[in-house]
Structure formats: structure tokens, C-alpha cells
Amino acid sequence: MGLLSAKQRMGAAALILAASTIVSRLMGLVRDKVISWQFGAGGEADMYFAAFVVPDIINYMLAGGFMSITIIPLLSRRFQEDEDDAWKFFSCVFCWMGTASLALTLAGMLAAEPLARLIAPGFTPEQWLRLAFFMRIVLPAQIFFLCGACITALLFMRRQFRVPALAPIIYNGGIILGGLTLPWLAGLPLVQNALPASILKHLEGMTGYCVGVTFGAAIGTFILPLMVALQDGMRLRAVWRHPLMGKFLVTALPLMLGQTIMMLDEQFLRVFGSLVGDGAVSLLNYARRITQVPVGLMGQAAAVASYPFLVKLLTDGDREGFDRTLRTALRASLGLIIPCALAMTACAGPILGVIFQGGRFGPAETLAATPLTQIMLAATPFWIIYMVLVRAYYAHGDTITPAVTGTIMTVVCLPIYYYWAVPHGAWAIAALSGLSVSLYVLWLMALWARRQGQGAFAGLCGLALRATGCSLPGTAAAWWLSAYTLSRAADLGLHALWAALLALALGGCAFLLLFLPLCLWLAPSIMEPVLRKLRRT
């Protein structure tokens, strides 16, 4: 009965987080659609995307994205032993996180102009000034992200998933709201009469989206979780020393110091994309957004929700159950992502046409972004494996191996990006991004197999080959049919959006009609999780 309850709680947590991920990813696409419609690829959009490089690195340096991994095991045990002391430990972590994030944010704001030249060496002096302005607006969001990560970890520990699930939705909503309302407010006669022209000029363009980033982070990731935690009895006080801080730092430092290729992948696209030419940063960003949607939908929610339960299996000494759970998660994720990635590769042009084309993002931008998207989609199976496998490492208390190997891969790739990828253009940057991620994940898999055995990977290669084989006929048909539909759109008198929708629908149907029978015949285990859920409904 206890095991059944744990499974039910894990399923409910995964369902809540999955729903949040779906909505937030869709809102992220809406956000990028609005940006691409208004600003296309290049100019303001390049500077906006580049403005996140330094804030994201600050987040990585303080391990904000891994706060639940580092603090939950220590905090859970301390609450079982001494609740009052547990609150002291939590307060100590919160105080230091707030202080460190505030110090780094202020330093980044003061050094915004030289940092702008460093992270976007291909921009012009005028663009550096605009980029520095954007960075100063976006940087304070990290204070809310990092302090909010402490509170969110507390909520996760107490199995309160609903409020953290709202955070990305509110964050994306804040960006869209800021981007649409600030220019409107700046255009009101009352505001124009009250403010000088020099200030009004700064409110144009994408300034509203930058304001929305900080506003959305403040509300969604900090204020709302803080209110819920306070109502639930959170006791926060000024504490600067605690015996457990040493253990916390031992766990967190590898994540703070190890700037892995997975963390910096998006930043490399922005930094080295600025050296390729106007619009490359935006095109690479739009392509990456598309490729990360299936990764987030299929891997993120399950990985985050499963981590506390993987820890419990190890704590209970159930090694066989741990391997079985990890193997099931890897097989289910990989079996779904491979056909999804191949189908999206075949229909990449129509997908970009439906989501982004319009306004200042014209057919030329869609054509330029299509091969970048297809190249990046090749690495999505490795992203899925990483999201599941890295939490298995963390469940074992091993944060050093992923950090050290990922940092080595980063150091190796830096000169290749600069001396090979940049001269060859945006496609080479996209290709190196996917190759470096794939090699890093294969390295992690090899290390895991050597240390923990190959039980978690049993049958994984065969499943991947069967999924690929079942998907190839549908991929070829979808590719030809979608391309043919787009080529005949002008003859049929179809608007670009309707042509893309028709091409996407026909290509998707062709893929499914060929893939599903082959899959049910040659690889029924891929569809089993889906069929099981359909039977329950």
C-alpha cells in the first residue's frame, strides 16, 4: 500500500509538472511568435536574446536550476531529526543565496558595457550600448530566480507541485504582457508629454520584453511561492552559519564551478552567432526553441518528478528497483523522442512557417531557419537521455562526474566553435552544438556503465534502432509531401500560413499512417505506454 501511494504521488506530480510544461512551452512559442512577428531575425531580436547570456551564467554559477537536487536530501533528513534546526539551515542557504545573487547582479549591471562587448563580439558599438541597456533590465530577475529556487525546493520537498508548476506560465505571461503594454503606454499622449524624448526612445523596441522578464520572474518564481510557503508555516530568519553548509557546498560546488556543455549550449549559440552576421543569433535561437519543445514535454516533467523517488529507492537499498525504474524511463523517453524528432525534421519548414512566419519574419527567414532546426533535432534523443541519466548520477550523490566531464567538453569545444564553426556559418554552429551534446551524453553513459553496470541500458540500443527503422518510411513520405505541398501553394492561391498548415497536416498524417503499423508490428513496446493510458481512459 505504501509503494502504491508513492507511485500515485509520483504520477500526480508528473501529471502536474507535465501540464505546466506543456502550457509554458506553448506560451514560450507564443512569446517567440510575437517577437518574431514584430522584430523578425536580427537587430533588436539579436540583442534581446544576447542579453540573457550573463544572467543565465550567474544562474548556473549559483546552481539555481539544481537547488532542489542539492538541498532536498539534506533538508529532508534535518526535518526528520530537528525541525527548528532545519529552518535554521534553510534560512542560512536562503541568506547566502540572496546575498550572492544580489552581489553578482550588481556587478553585472555595473560592468554591463564591457560584458556586452565580451559576449557579443560581432555586434557594432551601437548594438553594444543597446545590449548593455537590456542586460541591466534583465539581470535583477536572477535575484528572484535564485531566491525563489530555495523556496521552490522547499515546496517540492513537501510534495507541493502546483505553485512551482505555475511559475513558468506566469514568467512567460509577464514577458508577453511587458512587451505588448510598455510600447502602448509609451505612445499615450500623457506619457509622451511627461517624459523627455531621450527616455521615450529607450522604451521603444524590445525594452518592454526585458521589463516583462524581471516582472514575470518576481511574481511567478518568488512572490507567489513565498506567499504559499509562509502560509504553510515557513520560518525564515537571518542565519549566516550552520554546520550543514559544508555538506551543502560540497554537493553544490561541482554544479556551480562546472560550466557544462549542456548549460552553456544556448549561450554558445548566442555568443558565436553574433560573429556570423546580423540575424544569426535570432535564427539559431528560434531553431533551438522548436527543438527543445519535445525535449521539455517528454523529459523534463518526468525527470524532475522522479528524482525524489529515485533517491528513496537508493535509500531503501533497492538497487534492482533503481535500475529497473531508470531503464523504464530511458526506454519510454527514447522510444517516443526518436519518431517525434524524425517527423519534425521532415516537417521543419511547415512548423517554422506556422509558428514564426509573419510580420517581419518572412519566407527568407523561414528558409534560413529550417536547416538549423533539422540539424539541432538530430541531438534531441541525447538531450532526453541526459535529463534522465544526470538525475540518476545526482541520486547517487555524484555531482562531480557530470560537472567535470561537461566542463572538459566545454573547454574542448570553445576553439572549435571559434576557428571552425564561425567561419562556416550558422549551420556549423548548430552542428557543433548537437555533436558536442551527443558526445558528452555518450561519455556519461559509458562512465555509468563502467561504474554501475549496464542494467539501465539493457535493450536501449535495439529499441533506438527499431524506432528509427519504423520512422524512416514515414519521414521520407512526410518530407516529400510537405515539400510538394509548399511548392504548389502559389498555384493553388493559398496564403503562406494556410499552405504551411496544409503541408504540416498532410506530412503529419503521412508519417503516422506509415509509422504506426510498422511500430505496432516491429516495436510494440514503444507504443505500450500510450496504449496503456488509452485503455485506462
C-alpha positions as CSV (number, residue, x, y, z in Angstrom):
1,M,0.0,0.0,0.0
2,G,2.9,2.4,0.8
3,L,4.5,1.6,-2.5
4,L,1.3,2.1,-4.4
5,S,0.8,5.5,-2.7
6,A,4.3,6.5,-3.7
7,K,3.6,5.6,-7.3
8,Q,0.3,7.5,-7.2
9,R,2.1,10.6,-5.7
10,M,4.8,10.3,-8.3
11,G,2.2,10.0,-11.1
12,A,0.3,13.0,-9.8
13,A,3.4,15.1,-9.5
14,A,4.5,14.1,-13.0
15,L,1.0,15.0,-14.3
16,I,1.0,18.4,-12.7
17,L,4.5,19.2,-14.0
18,A,3.8,17.8,-17.4
19,A,0.7,20.0,-17.7
20,S,2.7,23.0,-16.6
21,T,5.5,22.2,-19.1
22,I,3.0,21.9,-22.0
23,V,1.4,25.2,-21.2
24,S,4.6,27.0,-20.5
25,R,6.2,25.7,-23.7
26,L,3.2,26.8,-25.7
27,M,3.3,30.2,-24.1
28,G,7.0,30.3,-24.9
29,L,6.2,29.7,-28.5
30,V,3.5,32.4,-28.4
31,R,6.1,34.7,-26.9
32,D,8.6,34.0,-29.6
33,K,5.9,34.3,-32.3
34,V,5.1,37.8,-31.1
35,I,8.8,38.7,-31.0
36,S,9.4,37.2,-34.5
37,W,6.3,39.0,-35.9
38,Q,7.4,42.4,-34.5
39,F,11.2,42.2,-34.9
40,G,12.0,39.2,-37.2
41,A,15.6,38.0,-37.1
42,G,18.3,40.5,-36.5
43,G,18.7,43.9,-34.8
44,E,16.6,44.2,-31.7
45,A,15.9,40.5,-31.5
46,D,19.6,39.6,-31.6
47,M,20.3,42.0,-28.8
48,Y,17.4,40.7,-26.7
49,F,18.4,37.1,-26.9
50,A,22.1,38.0,-26.3
51,A,21.0,39.9,-23.1
52,F,20.4,36.6,-21.4
53,V,23.9,35.2,-21.6
54,V,25.3,36.9,-18.5
55,P,22.1,36.4,-16.4
56,D,22.0,32.7,-17.3
57,I,25.7,32.2,-16.4
58,I,25.0,33.8,-13.0
59,N,22.2,31.3,-12.5
60,Y,24.5,28.4,-13.5
61,M,27.3,29.7,-11.2
62,L,24.9,29.6,-8.2
63,A,23.4,26.3,-9.3
64,G,19.9,27.8,-9.2
65,G,18.5,25.2,-11.6
66,F,19.7,22.4,-9.3
67,M,18.6,23.8,-6.0
68,S,16.1,21.1,-5.4
69,I,18.8,18.5,-6.1
70,T,21.3,20.0,-3.7
71,I,19.1,21.0,-0.8
72,I,16.3,18.4,-0.7
73,P,18.2,15.4,0.7
74,L,19.9,17.4,3.4
75,L,16.8,19.4,4.4
76,S,14.6,16.3,4.4
77,R,16.8,14.4,6.8
78,R,17.2,17.5,9.0
79,F,13.4,18.0,9.3
80,Q,13.1,14.4,10.5
81,E,15.7,15.0,13.1
82,D,15.1,18.5,14.3
83,E,12.6,20.8,12.7
84,D,13.8,24.0,14.4
85,D,17.4,23.4,13.3
86,A,16.1,22.5,9.8
87,W,14.6,26.0,9.5
88,K,17.9,27.5,10.6
89,F,19.7,25.5,7.8
90,F,17.2,26.6,5.2
91,S,17.5,30.2,6.3
92,C,21.3,30.1,6.1
93,V,21.1,28.8,2.5
94,F,18.5,31.4,1.6
95,C,20.5,34.3,3.1
96,W,23.7,33.3,1.3
97,M,21.9,32.7,-2.0
98,G,20.2,36.1,-1.7
99,T,23.5,37.8,-0.9
100,A,25.4,36.1,-3.7
101,S,22.8,36.7,-6.3
102,L,22.5,40.4,-5.3
103,A,26.3,40.9,-5.4
104,L,26.7,39.2,-8.8
105,T,23.7,41.1,-10.2
106,L,25.0,44.5,-9.1
107,A,28.5,43.6,-10.5
108,G,26.9,42.6,-13.8
109,M,24.9,45.8,-14.0
110,L,28.0,48.0,-13.3
111,A,30.1,46.1,-15.9
112,A,27.3,45.7,-18.5
113,E,29.1,47.6,-21.3
114,P,32.4,45.7,-21.2
115,L,30.4,42.4,-20.7
116,A,28.3,43.3,-23.8
117,R,31.5,43.6,-25.9
118,L,32.7,40.2,-24.5
119,I,29.6,38.2,-25.0
120,A,28.7,39.6,-28.5
121,P,32.0,40.4,-30.1
122,G,30.3,40.6,-33.6
123,F,28.0,43.4,-32.7
124,T,28.5,47.1,-33.5
125,P,29.3,49.8,-30.8
126,E,25.7,51.0,-31.0
127,Q,24.4,47.5,-30.5
128,W,26.8,47.0,-27.5
129,L,25.2,50.1,-25.8
130,R,21.7,48.8,-26.5
131,L,22.7,45.3,-25.3
132,A,24.1,46.7,-22.1
133,F,20.8,48.6,-21.5
134,F,18.8,45.3,-22.0
135,M,21.2,43.5,-19.6
136,R,20.7,46.0,-16.8
137,I,16.9,45.4,-17.0
138,V,17.1,41.6,-17.2
139,L,19.8,41.0,-14.6
140,P,17.7,41.7,-11.5
141,A,15.4,38.8,-12.5
142,Q,18.2,36.4,-11.3
143,I,17.7,37.6,-7.7
144,F,14.1,36.4,-7.9
145,F,15.0,33.2,-9.7
146,L,17.7,32.2,-7.3
147,C,15.9,33.1,-4.1
148,G,12.8,31.6,-5.5
149,A,14.7,28.4,-6.2
150,C,15.3,27.9,-2.5
151,I,11.6,28.3,-1.7
152,T,10.6,26.1,-4.6
153,A,12.9,23.3,-3.3
154,L,11.1,23.5,0.0
155,L,7.7,23.2,-1.8
156,F,9.0,20.2,-3.8
157,M,10.2,18.6,-0.6
158,R,6.7,18.9,0.8
159,R,5.2,17.5,-2.4
160,Q,3.6,20.8,-3.2
161,F,3.9,20.9,-7.0
162,R,1.1,23.2,-8.1
163,V,2.6,26.6,-7.3
164,P,6.0,25.7,-8.8
165,A,4.1,24.5,-11.9
166,L,2.6,28.0,-12.3
167,A,6.0,29.7,-12.2
168,P,7.0,29.3,-15.9
169,I,3.5,30.1,-17.0
170,I,3.4,33.4,-15.1
171,Y,7.0,34.2,-16.2
172,N,6.2,33.8,-19.9
173,G,2.9,35.7,-19.4
174,G,4.9,38.6,-17.8
175,I,7.2,38.8,-20.8
176,I,4.4,38.9,-23.3
177,L,2.5,41.4,-21.2
178,G,5.5,43.7,-20.8
179,G,6.4,43.5,-24.4
180,L,2.9,44.5,-25.6
181,T,1.9,47.0,-23.0
182,L,5.1,49.2,-22.5
183,P,5.2,50.4,-26.1
184,W,1.5,51.2,-25.9
185,L,1.9,53.1,-22.6
186,A,4.9,55.0,-24.1
187,G,2.7,56.0,-27.0
188,L,0.0,57.6,-24.8
189,P,-0.1,61.5,-25.1
190,L,0.0,61.8,-21.3
191,V,3.2,59.8,-21.1
192,Q,4.8,61.5,-24.1
193,N,4.2,64.9,-22.6
194,A,5.5,63.9,-19.2
195,L,8.7,62.2,-20.3
196,P,11.6,63.6,-22.4
197,A,12.4,62.2,-25.8
198,S,15.6,60.6,-24.6
199,I,13.7,58.4,-22.2
200,L,10.9,57.6,-24.6
201,K,13.4,56.4,-27.1
202,H,14.7,53.8,-24.6
203,L,11.1,52.5,-24.2
204,E,10.8,51.5,-27.8
205,G,11.7,48.2,-29.4
206,M,12.1,45.2,-27.1
207,T,12.6,47.1,-23.8
208,G,9.1,46.0,-22.7
209,Y,10.0,42.4,-23.1
210,C,13.1,42.9,-20.9
211,V,10.9,44.6,-18.2
212,G,8.5,41.7,-18.5
213,V,11.3,39.2,-17.8
214,T,12.1,40.8,-14.4
215,F,8.4,41.4,-13.6
216,G,7.4,37.8,-14.5
217,A,10.3,36.3,-12.5
218,A,9.4,38.4,-9.5
219,I,5.8,37.4,-9.4
220,G,6.0,33.8,-10.7
221,T,9.2,32.4,-9.2
222,F,9.5,34.4,-6.0
223,I,6.4,36.2,-4.6
224,L,3.8,33.5,-5.3
225,P,5.9,30.6,-3.9
226,L,6.9,32.8,-0.9
227,M,3.3,33.6,-0.1
228,V,2.4,29.9,-0.2
229,A,5.4,28.8,1.9
230,L,4.7,31.5,4.5
231,Q,1.1,30.3,4.7
232,D,2.3,26.8,5.2
233,G,4.5,27.8,8.1
234,M,7.8,28.6,6.6
235,R,10.1,30.2,9.2
236,L,12.7,32.5,7.7
237,R,15.3,34.3,9.8
238,A,18.7,35.9,9.4
239,V,21.2,33.0,9.8
240,W,24.7,33.1,8.4
241,R,26.3,29.9,9.9
242,H,25.2,26.3,10.1
243,P,27.1,23.0,10.3
244,L,25.3,21.6,7.3
245,M,26.5,24.4,5.0
246,G,29.7,22.5,4.4
247,K,27.9,19.4,3.1
248,F,25.6,21.7,1.0
249,L,28.6,23.3,-0.6
250,V,30.4,20.0,-1.3
251,T,27.3,18.9,-3.2
252,A,26.6,22.3,-4.9
253,L,30.2,23.4,-5.7
254,P,30.6,21.0,-8.6
255,L,27.4,22.3,-10.1
256,M,28.5,25.9,-9.5
257,L,32.0,25.6,-10.9
258,G,31.3,23.1,-13.6
259,Q,30.1,25.0,-16.6
260,T,29.0,22.0,-18.7
261,I,28.3,21.9,-22.4
262,M,24.6,21.4,-21.6
263,M,24.3,24.5,-19.6
264,L,26.3,26.7,-22.0
265,D,24.9,25.3,-25.2
266,E,22.4,28.1,-25.7
267,Q,24.9,30.7,-24.7
268,F,27.4,29.5,-27.3
269,L,24.7,29.8,-30.0
270,R,24.3,33.5,-28.9
271,V,28.0,34.4,-28.4
272,F,29.4,32.7,-31.6
273,G,26.2,33.5,-33.5
274,S,27.0,37.2,-33.1
275,L,30.2,36.7,-35.1
276,V,28.4,35.1,-38.0
277,G,26.3,38.1,-39.0
278,D,23.1,40.0,-38.5
279,G,20.2,37.7,-37.7
280,A,22.2,34.6,-36.8
281,V,21.6,34.9,-33.1
282,S,17.8,35.1,-33.6
283,L,17.7,32.3,-36.2
284,L,19.7,29.9,-34.0
285,N,17.5,30.9,-31.0
286,Y,14.2,30.3,-32.9
287,A,15.5,26.9,-34.2
288,R,16.6,25.8,-30.7
289,R,13.2,26.8,-29.3
290,I,11.5,24.4,-31.7
291,T,13.8,21.5,-31.0
292,Q,13.6,21.9,-27.2
293,V,9.8,21.7,-27.2
294,P,9.6,17.8,-27.5
295,V,12.6,17.5,-25.1
296,G,10.7,19.5,-22.4
297,L,7.4,17.8,-23.0
298,M,8.8,14.2,-22.9
299,G,11.7,14.5,-20.5
300,Q,11.6,17.5,-18.1
301,A,8.5,16.8,-16.1
302,A,9.2,13.1,-15.6
303,A,12.8,13.7,-14.7
304,V,12.0,16.4,-12.1
305,A,9.2,14.5,-10.5
306,S,11.0,11.2,-10.4
307,Y,14.2,12.4,-8.7
308,P,12.9,12.3,-5.0
309,F,11.7,8.7,-5.7
310,L,15.0,7.6,-7.2
311,V,16.6,8.9,-4.1
312,K,14.2,6.9,-2.0
313,L,14.9,3.6,-3.9
314,L,18.6,4.0,-3.2
315,T,18.0,4.9,0.4
316,D,16.0,1.7,0.8
317,G,18.8,-0.2,-0.8
318,D,16.6,-1.4,-3.7
319,R,19.3,-1.3,-6.4
320,E,17.4,-3.6,-8.7
321,G,14.3,-1.3,-8.5
322,F,16.5,1.7,-9.2
323,D,17.9,0.1,-12.3
324,R,14.5,-1.0,-13.4
325,T,13.0,2.5,-12.9
326,L,15.9,4.2,-14.7
327,R,15.7,1.7,-17.6
328,T,12.0,2.2,-18.0
329,A,12.3,5.9,-18.0
330,L,15.1,5.8,-20.6
331,R,13.3,3.4,-22.9
332,A,10.0,5.2,-22.7
333,S,11.6,8.6,-23.4
334,L,13.8,7.4,-26.2
335,G,11.1,5.4,-27.9
336,L,8.9,8.5,-28.2
337,I,11.5,11.2,-28.9
338,I,13.1,9.4,-32.0
339,P,9.9,9.2,-34.1
340,C,8.9,12.7,-32.9
341,A,12.3,14.2,-33.9
342,L,12.3,12.5,-37.3
343,A,8.7,13.7,-38.0
344,M,9.6,17.2,-37.0
345,T,12.8,17.0,-39.2
346,A,10.6,16.1,-42.2
347,C,8.1,18.9,-41.5
348,A,10.6,21.5,-40.1
349,G,9.7,24.1,-42.8
350,P,6.0,24.0,-42.3
351,I,6.4,24.0,-38.5
352,L,8.5,27.2,-38.7
353,G,6.0,28.6,-41.2
354,V,3.1,28.0,-38.8
355,I,4.8,29.2,-35.6
356,F,7.0,32.1,-36.7
357,Q,6.4,33.2,-40.2
358,G,4.5,36.5,-40.5
359,G,5.2,40.2,-39.9
360,R,8.9,40.8,-40.1
361,F,9.7,37.1,-40.1
362,G,9.3,36.4,-43.8
363,P,9.8,33.4,-46.1
364,A,13.5,34.1,-46.3
365,E,13.9,33.8,-42.5
366,T,11.8,30.5,-42.5
367,L,14.1,29.1,-45.3
368,A,17.2,30.1,-43.3
369,A,16.0,28.6,-40.0
370,T,14.8,25.3,-41.5
371,P,18.2,23.6,-41.9
372,L,19.3,24.9,-38.5
373,T,16.2,23.3,-36.9
374,Q,16.8,20.0,-38.7
375,I,20.4,19.8,-37.6
376,M,19.5,20.5,-34.0
377,L,16.7,17.9,-34.0
378,A,19.3,15.2,-34.5
379,A,20.6,15.7,-30.9
380,T,17.2,15.6,-29.2
381,P,17.4,11.9,-28.2
382,F,20.7,12.7,-26.4
383,W,19.0,15.6,-24.6
384,I,16.3,13.2,-23.3
385,I,18.8,10.6,-22.1
386,Y,20.8,13.4,-20.3
387,M,17.8,14.7,-18.5
388,V,17.0,11.3,-17.1
389,L,20.6,10.0,-16.6
390,V,22.0,13.0,-14.9
391,R,19.4,12.7,-12.1
392,A,20.5,9.1,-11.6
393,Y,24.0,10.4,-11.0
394,Y,22.7,13.0,-8.6
395,A,20.6,10.4,-6.8
396,H,23.8,8.6,-6.1
397,G,25.2,11.8,-4.7
398,D,27.6,12.2,-7.6
399,T,27.5,15.8,-8.9
400,I,31.3,15.8,-9.7
401,T,31.3,13.4,-12.7
402,P,28.7,15.3,-14.8
403,A,30.3,18.6,-13.9
404,V,33.9,17.6,-14.7
405,T,33.2,15.8,-17.9
406,G,30.9,18.5,-19.1
407,T,33.4,21.2,-18.3
408,I,36.1,19.3,-20.2
409,M,33.8,19.1,-23.2
410,T,33.2,22.8,-23.0
411,V,36.9,23.6,-23.0
412,V,37.5,21.3,-26.0
413,C,34.6,22.9,-28.0
414,L,35.5,26.5,-27.4
415,P,38.3,26.7,-30.0
416,I,36.3,24.6,-32.5
417,Y,33.4,27.0,-32.3
418,Y,35.7,30.0,-32.9
419,Y,38.1,28.6,-35.5
420,W,35.8,26.2,-37.4
421,A,32.1,26.8,-36.8
422,V,32.1,30.6,-37.1
423,P,33.9,30.8,-40.5
424,H,31.5,28.2,-41.9
425,G,28.4,30.0,-40.7
426,A,25.2,29.3,-38.6
427,W,24.8,25.8,-39.8
428,A,28.2,24.8,-38.5
429,I,27.4,26.3,-35.1
430,A,24.2,24.3,-35.0
431,A,26.0,21.1,-36.0
432,L,28.8,21.6,-33.4
433,S,26.1,22.2,-30.7
434,G,24.4,18.9,-31.5
435,L,27.6,17.0,-31.8
436,S,29.1,18.2,-28.5
437,V,25.9,17.4,-26.6
438,S,25.7,13.9,-28.2
439,L,29.4,13.1,-27.4
440,Y,29.0,14.4,-23.8
441,V,26.0,12.2,-23.2
442,L,27.7,9.1,-24.7
443,W,30.6,9.8,-22.4
444,L,28.3,9.9,-19.3
445,M,26.6,6.7,-20.4
446,A,30.0,5.0,-20.8
447,L,31.1,6.1,-17.3
448,W,27.8,4.9,-15.8
449,A,28.0,1.5,-17.5
450,R,31.6,1.1,-16.2
451,R,30.7,2.0,-12.6
452,Q,27.1,0.9,-12.1
453,G,26.8,-1.8,-14.8
454,Q,24.8,-1.9,-18.0
455,G,21.5,-2.8,-16.4
456,A,19.9,0.6,-17.0
457,F,20.8,0.5,-20.7
458,A,19.7,-3.1,-21.5
459,G,17.9,-3.2,-24.8
460,L,18.2,0.6,-25.3
461,C,20.3,0.4,-28.5
462,G,18.0,-2.1,-30.1
463,L,15.0,-0.1,-29.2
464,A,16.6,3.0,-30.8
465,L,17.3,1.1,-34.0
466,R,13.8,-0.2,-34.2
467,A,12.3,3.2,-33.5
468,T,14.4,4.7,-36.2
469,G,13.7,1.9,-38.7
470,C,9.9,2.3,-38.1
471,S,10.1,6.0,-38.6
472,L,12.2,6.3,-41.7
473,P,9.5,5.4,-44.3
474,G,7.1,7.9,-42.7
475,T,9.8,10.5,-42.6
476,A,10.6,10.2,-46.3
477,A,6.9,10.4,-47.2
478,A,6.3,13.4,-44.9
479,W,9.3,15.2,-46.2
480,W,8.3,14.8,-49.9
481,L,4.6,15.5,-49.3
482,S,5.2,18.7,-47.2
483,A,7.8,20.0,-49.7
484,Y,5.5,19.3,-52.6
485,T,2.5,21.0,-50.9
486,L,4.6,24.1,-50.3
487,S,5.9,24.2,-53.8
488,R,2.3,24.1,-55.2
489,A,0.9,26.6,-52.7
490,A,1.3,29.5,-55.1
491,D,-0.5,27.6,-57.9
492,L,-3.4,26.9,-55.6
493,G,-3.6,30.5,-54.4
494,L,-3.0,29.6,-50.7
495,H,-1.8,32.1,-48.2
496,A,1.6,31.2,-46.7
497,L,0.0,30.3,-43.3
498,W,-2.6,28.1,-44.8
499,A,0.0,26.5,-47.1
500,A,2.2,25.7,-44.1
501,L,-0.8,24.3,-42.1
502,L,-1.8,22.1,-45.0
503,A,1.8,20.9,-45.6
504,L,2.1,20.1,-41.9
505,A,-1.2,18.3,-41.7
506,L,-0.5,16.2,-44.8
507,G,3.1,15.5,-43.8
508,G,2.0,14.5,-40.2
509,C,-0.7,12.2,-41.5
510,A,1.6,10.5,-43.9
511,F,4.1,9.9,-41.2
512,L,1.6,8.5,-38.8
513,L,0.0,6.2,-41.4
514,L,3.3,4.6,-42.2
515,F,4.9,4.7,-38.7
516,L,2.0,3.3,-36.5
517,P,1.5,0.0,-38.3
518,L,5.3,-0.6,-38.5
519,C,5.7,0.3,-34.9
520,L,2.9,-1.9,-33.7
521,W,4.4,-4.8,-35.7
522,L,8.2,-4.4,-35.1
523,A,8.4,-2.3,-31.9
524,P,5.1,-2.6,-29.9
525,S,6.9,-1.6,-26.6
526,I,7.3,1.9,-27.9
527,M,3.5,2.4,-28.1
528,E,2.7,0.4,-25.0
529,P,2.8,3.3,-22.5
530,V,0.5,5.3,-24.8
531,L,-1.9,2.3,-25.3
532,R,-1.9,1.6,-21.6
533,K,-3.1,5.2,-20.9
534,L,-5.7,5.0,-23.6
535,R,-7.1,1.7,-22.1
536,R,-7.4,3.4,-18.7
537,T,-9.5,6.2,-20.2
